[in-house]
């Protein structure tokens, strides 16, 4: 059997990890209404992505991207219910605006990874803790959004540094929005044929995509759980929501028009 044929795109170890089980329990206990429904649906679509992977990489990828979109909706809905009116500006029916949230979550996750932060489950108290290495020493903190900030003044709610840090990844705000607009079409591109032919995805690429979407989806569900347990509004959440809203404000709605060649190729 060739090496390629031996590859099995699977996120089962991620879904069966004790932290994933903790998230499932806490989501059921802490989330309400739409936030809960979307979190459950996100978890279900991750499971479907894993189950169908060996039969269809394309359908598996679609399920994974849908899981992330549902996790975005869970987080935004949780913010709305937890007293963050900034979240009300995010239109959960707009794929570009949801793509901004997931892209921003990935941006934050990358920063935490680069900083050497890891997450562990503390079974005695049944909580998650952040493990941070500082030189030869290792420190543990209760894991929560309160640990993070984009600003030198941790209590500052301004989103300027968050927005500029995010847009700097792409070179300019215009390039950033083009990237997000493209990202928002990934799910459709996984299903629809274009002039270039039918969609296709190798198992190698699917392995990476499933892992990325699994971690991103579970991270957003964790953020939703954390938000509804805040005793007061966290500046970091306000910073992030403000930056997301500034990104989304740059998208201009266009009336539907005839399908051009460029639109057909993107579809």
C-alpha positions as CSV (number, residue, x, y, z in Angstrom):
1,X,0.0,0.0,0.0
2,X,1.4,3.4,-0.9
3,X,2.1,6.0,1.7
4,X,-0.6,8.3,0.3
5,X,-3.3,5.6,0.5
6,X,-2.4,5.0,4.2
7,X,-3.3,8.6,5.1
8,X,-6.6,8.7,7.1
9,X,-8.0,12.2,7.5
10,X,-9.3,12.0,11.1
11,X,-9.9,14.4,13.9
12,X,-11.2,11.7,16.2
13,X,-8.3,12.2,18.6
14,X,-9.2,15.9,18.9
15,X,-13.0,15.2,19.4
16,X,-12.3,12.5,22.0
17,X,-9.8,14.5,23.9
18,X,-10.7,15.3,27.5
19,X,-10.8,19.0,26.8
20,X,-13.3,18.5,23.9
21,X,-15.5,16.5,26.4
22,X,-15.2,19.3,28.9
23,X,-16.3,21.8,26.3
24,X,-19.3,19.6,25.4
25,X,-20.4,19.3,29.1
26,X,-19.9,23.0,29.8
27,X,-21.6,24.2,26.7
28,X,-24.7,22.1,27.7
29,X,-24.6,23.5,31.2
30,X,-23.7,27.2,30.5
31,X,-25.0,28.2,27.1
32,X,-28.6,29.0,26.4
33,X,-30.8,29.6,23.3
34,X,-29.1,30.2,20.0
35,X,-25.6,30.0,21.5
36,X,-26.2,26.5,22.8
37,X,-28.0,25.3,19.6
38,X,-25.1,26.6,17.4
39,X,-22.4,25.1,19.7
40,X,-24.2,21.7,19.6
41,X,-24.6,21.9,15.8
42,X,-20.9,22.9,15.4
43,X,-19.8,19.9,17.4
44,X,-22.1,17.6,15.4
45,X,-20.8,18.9,12.1
46,X,-17.2,18.2,13.2
47,X,-18.2,14.7,14.0
48,X,-19.8,14.4,10.5
49,X,-16.7,15.8,8.9
50,X,-14.6,13.1,10.6
51,X,-17.1,10.3,9.7
52,X,-17.3,11.2,6.0
53,X,-13.6,12.0,5.4
54,X,-12.7,8.5,4.1
55,X,-15.5,8.6,1.6
56,X,-15.5,12.2,0.4
57,X,-12.9,14.8,1.1
58,X,-15.1,17.5,-0.4
59,X,-18.2,16.8,1.8
60,X,-15.9,16.4,4.8
61,X,-14.4,19.8,4.2
62,X,-17.8,21.3,3.7
63,X,-18.9,19.9,7.1
64,X,-15.8,21.3,8.8
65,X,-16.2,24.8,7.4
66,X,-19.9,24.7,8.4
67,X,-18.9,23.7,11.9
68,X,-16.7,26.8,12.2
69,X,-19.5,29.0,11.0
70,X,-21.8,27.6,13.6
71,X,-19.1,28.1,16.3
72,X,-18.8,31.7,15.2
73,X,-22.6,32.1,15.6
74,X,-22.4,30.5,19.1
75,X,-19.7,33.0,20.2
76,X,-21.4,36.0,18.8
77,X,-24.8,35.0,20.3
78,X,-23.1,34.4,23.6
79,X,-21.6,37.9,23.5
80,X,-25.0,39.4,22.8
81,X,-26.6,37.6,25.7
82,X,-23.7,38.4,28.1
83,X,-24.0,42.2,27.8
84,X,-21.7,43.0,24.8
85,X,-23.8,45.3,22.6
86,X,-20.8,45.5,20.2
87,X,-21.7,42.0,19.0
88,X,-25.1,43.2,17.8
89,X,-23.4,44.8,14.8
90,X,-22.2,41.4,13.5
91,X,-24.7,40.0,10.9
92,X,-24.8,36.3,11.3
93,X,-26.4,35.9,7.9
94,X,-23.5,37.5,6.2
95,X,-20.7,35.0,5.3
96,X,-18.1,37.8,5.1
97,X,-18.8,39.1,8.6
98,X,-18.7,35.5,10.0
99,X,-15.4,34.9,8.1
100,X,-14.0,38.0,9.8
101,X,-14.8,36.5,13.2
102,X,-13.2,33.2,12.4
103,X,-10.1,34.8,10.8
104,X,-9.7,37.0,13.9
105,X,-10.0,33.9,16.2
106,X,-7.3,32.2,14.1
107,X,-5.1,35.4,14.4
108,X,-5.4,35.3,18.2
109,X,-4.8,31.5,18.3
110,X,-1.6,32.0,16.4
111,X,-0.4,34.6,18.8
112,X,-1.0,32.3,21.8
113,X,0.7,29.4,20.0
114,X,3.8,31.7,19.3
115,X,3.8,32.7,23.0
116,X,4.1,29.1,24.0
117,X,0.7,29.0,25.8
118,X,-1.0,25.6,26.1
119,X,-4.2,24.5,27.7
120,X,-4.7,21.6,30.1
121,X,-7.6,20.1,32.0
122,X,-7.4,20.2,35.8
123,X,-9.6,17.2,36.8
124,X,-9.9,17.9,40.6
125,X,-11.7,21.2,40.0
126,X,-12.8,20.3,36.5
127,X,-11.5,23.5,35.0
128,X,-9.1,24.5,32.2
129,X,-5.8,26.1,33.0
130,X,-3.3,27.9,30.8
131,X,0.2,26.6,30.9
132,X,2.9,29.3,30.1
133,X,6.6,28.7,30.0
134,X,8.7,31.6,31.1
135,X,12.4,30.7,30.6
136,X,12.9,27.5,32.7
137,X,9.8,28.2,34.8
138,X,6.3,27.0,34.1
139,X,3.3,29.0,35.3
140,X,-0.4,28.0,35.4
141,X,-3.3,30.4,35.3
142,X,-7.1,29.9,35.2
143,X,-7.8,29.9,31.5
144,X,-10.0,32.8,30.4
145,X,-10.2,35.7,28.0
146,X,-9.3,38.0,31.0
147,X,-5.7,36.8,30.5
148,X,-5.3,38.6,27.1
149,X,-5.1,42.2,25.8
150,X,-4.0,44.0,22.7
151,X,-3.3,47.2,24.7
152,X,-0.5,48.3,27.0
153,X,-3.2,49.4,29.4
154,X,-5.1,46.2,30.1
155,X,-8.2,48.0,31.0
156,X,-8.3,50.1,27.8
157,X,-11.3,49.1,25.6
158,X,-9.9,50.8,22.4
159,X,-9.7,48.4,19.4
160,X,-7.1,50.3,17.4
161,X,-4.2,48.1,18.2
162,X,-6.2,45.0,17.6
163,X,-7.4,46.2,14.2
164,X,-3.9,47.3,13.2
165,X,-2.3,44.1,14.3
166,X,-4.8,42.1,12.4
167,X,-4.7,44.1,9.2
168,X,-0.8,44.1,9.3
169,X,-0.9,40.4,8.6
170,X,-2.2,41.2,5.1
171,X,-0.2,44.3,4.2
172,X,-3.2,46.7,4.2
173,X,-6.8,46.9,5.2
174,X,-7.8,46.5,1.6
175,X,-5.8,43.3,1.2
176,X,-7.2,42.1,4.5
177,X,-10.8,42.5,3.3
178,X,-10.1,40.9,0.0
179,X,-8.6,37.9,1.9
180,X,-11.7,37.7,4.1
181,X,-14.1,38.0,1.2
182,X,-12.2,35.1,-0.5
183,X,-12.3,33.1,2.8
184,X,-16.0,33.5,3.0
185,X,-16.5,31.6,-0.3
186,X,-14.4,28.6,0.7
187,X,-17.4,26.5,1.7
188,X,-19.1,27.1,-1.7
189,X,-15.9,26.5,-3.6
190,X,-15.8,23.1,-1.9
191,X,-19.1,22.1,-3.6
192,X,-19.6,23.9,-6.8
193,X,-17.9,23.3,-10.1
194,X,-16.4,26.2,-12.2
195,X,-14.9,26.6,-15.6
196,X,-11.8,25.0,-14.1
197,X,-13.7,21.8,-13.4
198,X,-15.2,19.9,-10.5
199,X,-13.9,20.7,-7.0
200,X,-11.2,18.4,-5.7
201,X,-9.1,18.2,-2.5
202,X,-6.3,15.8,-1.7
203,X,-6.4,13.8,1.5
204,X,-3.1,15.5,2.5
205,X,-4.8,18.9,2.3
206,X,-7.9,17.7,4.0
207,X,-5.9,16.4,7.0
208,X,-4.6,19.9,7.6
209,X,-7.9,21.6,7.0
210,X,-9.9,19.3,9.3
211,X,-7.4,19.9,12.1
212,X,-7.4,23.7,11.6
213,X,-11.2,23.8,11.6
214,X,-11.5,21.4,14.6
215,X,-9.2,23.5,16.8
216,X,-10.8,26.8,15.6
217,X,-14.3,25.5,16.2
218,X,-13.6,24.2,19.6
219,X,-11.8,27.4,20.5
220,X,-14.8,29.5,19.5
221,X,-17.1,27.3,21.6
222,X,-14.7,27.7,24.5
223,X,-14.8,31.5,24.1
224,X,-18.6,31.4,24.1
225,X,-18.6,29.5,27.3
226,X,-16.1,31.9,28.9
227,X,-18.0,35.0,27.8
228,X,-21.3,33.9,29.5
229,X,-19.4,33.4,32.7
230,X,-18.0,36.9,32.9
231,X,-19.0,38.8,36.0
232,X,-18.3,42.1,34.2
233,X,-17.4,43.1,30.7
234,X,-13.9,42.1,29.7
235,X,-11.8,44.8,27.9
236,X,-10.2,42.2,25.7
237,X,-13.6,41.1,24.3
238,X,-14.6,44.7,23.7
239,X,-11.2,45.2,21.9
240,X,-11.8,42.2,19.7
241,X,-15.5,43.0,18.9
242,X,-14.5,46.6,18.0
243,X,-11.8,45.5,15.6
244,X,-14.2,43.0,14.0
245,X,-16.8,45.7,13.5
246,X,-14.2,48.0,11.9
247,X,-13.2,45.3,9.5
248,X,-16.8,44.5,8.6
249,X,-17.7,48.2,8.2
250,X,-15.3,48.3,5.2
251,X,-17.4,45.8,3.3
252,X,-19.8,47.6,1.0
253,X,-23.0,45.8,0.2
254,X,-23.7,45.5,-3.5
255,X,-27.1,44.8,-5.2
256,X,-27.3,41.5,-7.0
257,X,-26.3,41.7,-10.6
258,X,-25.5,39.5,-13.6
259,X,-22.9,36.7,-13.2
260,X,-19.6,37.9,-14.7
261,X,-16.8,35.6,-15.7
262,X,-14.9,36.4,-12.5
263,X,-18.0,35.7,-10.4
264,X,-18.5,32.4,-12.2
265,X,-14.9,31.3,-11.5
266,X,-15.2,32.2,-7.9
267,X,-18.5,30.3,-7.6
